[in-house]
Amino acid sequence: MTTAGSPFLRACRREPTAVTPIWMMRQAGRFMPEYRAVRSRLSFLELCKHPEAAAEVTLQPVTRLGVDAAILFADILLLLEPLGLGLRFAAGDGPVIDRPIRSPADVERLPEVDAADRLAYVLETVRLVKRELSGRVPLIGFAGAPFTLASYAVEGGGSRNYLRTKGLMYAEPVAWHALMERLAILVADYLNGQIAAGADAVQVFDSWVGQLAPDDYRAFVLPHMQTLFRRLTPGVPVVHFGTGTAGILELMREAGGDVIGLDWRIPLADGWRRVGFDRAVQGNLDPAALLAPPSVIREKVREVLAQAAARPGHVFNLGHGILPETPVDHARLVVDLVHELSARDLPAFDGPAAGIAG
Amino acid sequence: MTTAGSPFLRACRREPTAVTPIWMMRQAGRFMPEYRAVRSRLSFLELCKHPEAAAEVTLQPVTRLGVDAAILFADILLLLEPLGLGLRFAAGDGPVIDRPIRSPADVERLPEVDAADRLAYVLETVRLVKRELSGRVPLIGFAGAPFTLASYAVEGGGSRNYLRTKGLMYAEPVAWHALMERLAILVADYLNGQIAAGADAVQVFDSWVGQLAPDDYRAFVLPHMQTLFRRLTPGVPVVHFGTGTAGILELMREAGGDVIGLDWRIPLADGWRRVGFDRAVQGNLDPAALLAPPSVIREKVREVLAQAAARPGHVFNLGHGILPETPVDHARLVVDLVHELSARDLPAFDGPAAGIAG
């Protein structure tokens, strides 16, 4: 069964849809009791590496929330493990990279790896999910973007000021570019593996790139994003996501992606205008709004939809991952509200449906 | 001796200056050995409450770095102490508020306090610094903005997602507005006390306001900022600062301030255009850039100055506080570079000098 006519994939291509499609970042996650039940048996990393269980949690929100797309359960940092950096998830402390990259020698020492081969367990999850979904909704694959991966690899985990990352960038630009080039190719190979296994679209998470000054983005990140996007299997929609990016939206557009993610700190209408109406956008409800009373949630969903002005090419999402504190009922409410408040008769627009941009 | 003709105050009024003035947020801070020497004898809170020592560290960077303004050594959270919330600085963990505001009853229970009276030690520091400076450079007073103060008061300390703060805002808007109104008046009284004691300008730190969606800023913050700015002693330049504000600059302008702070995540030229050229701007070098090699620092200082295009009304600063890891030599280098690279013959501009905006 094909998903090509699904609202999510149509919106990625900026084609009119009967309702605005919605999915939520981290929709397979801690806020759901079904997910926590699985996690009570398996650690986070074990779950990522266990295709049957990963497929199970990938599918949970499709049924429970009624979202318009599934997103693969995995982690952006899995790619660092085959690079020999040592990846752990310390309880409560987030990811830990035991052997971080700190010098040009560390970059040179990185082994050649076949990402799709070493992360075959993720591709197996993709195949299992696709079989289970049997065309109900599309499946989104994903990976971390080179900068965000590099930031974890260099800092050794999460960071507040990204001092070591920026330090390597400024003091050792040749090594920095070599690292980013390696990561761009690895990420592209990995995403192409997910696409070959059945992913209908992919999202590139450059979650922390908003910490960079625009000039630094242009010099140290943009060329590698272009390499990455250029290498992806043509014809598959690509979502390019970051947070705190209100200063670099034009540059993210230049970097690439059919759909540009917007967070809640910019009005969606302003963000879309800056991205350009020849791209689709995804966003941008504040995840914290899902903890508000239902009447407030309704108002906020309405505001986001109003900003999108029923223009084809809007994928509703949160501005970042759904928070663990979110009541499941409220997540379900958001999905229902988006569908209810965006319902329209087709054709709503008389412009020609546009193809997928570079 | 008057400081009215100083480059800093002239730039606040958008008058031409022979060089672009510079100061750095947290310039009296941990990166300086002289500061650490004082702190070895006094805790952070003791230092704030000890006018002679606070005056000493306020003056250190004026001599050591050659900056164009002193900024009072104090903390934005001092105001929470007379409100009975219990303020501690836990080593390594940042501020802790022992009795946070969580409910409408907590807001109603806040005592009436005379800020200038209860924080008389800060005003004494202002007087001591002014005497010691004897007109060499102007002194900037400061306070936390209502939202940023409220966020600490509600969360009980620093936060990542501001869930409790946004929770109160969404679920208890009447209590939220009452709290913000109280804080706006307190902050204005406190800043007016600093001005009466001799502060030549004041900065309002809304450090974390960039975490809000623009609609929330407009509904829950903007009116209270207007109250605050309206109550300040006329004729004294006011800097309105925040980080991550690239989505709300127009709203910050609407809220008020003669000088709008810009962080490094937006090109200064774009930020200034959005703020409007009838306001001055302050910023916007990435604090992490000060850890780069000197040749990189030079290039980055040049880029910020180029973005300002020698337009009167630019106060050079970092986009946020100077980092404790910063080499003192590099901080000094930035000051020297700003002066060297911005030196110009006056009058550089033939437009009329403009007054201080509301």
Interface residues (C-beta under 8 A of the other chain):
Chain A: N161 Y162 L163 K166 G167 Y170 A171 G210 Q211 L212 A213 P214 D215 D216 G244 A246 G247 I248 W264 R265 I266 P267 D270 D286 P287 A288 A289 L291 A292 P293 V296 K300 E303 L323 E325
Chain B: N161 Y162 L163 K166 G167 Y170 A171 G210 Q211 L212 A213 P214 D215 D216 G244 A246 G247 I248 W264 R265 I266 P267 D270 D286 P287 A288 A289 L291 A292 P293 V296 K300 E303 L323 E325
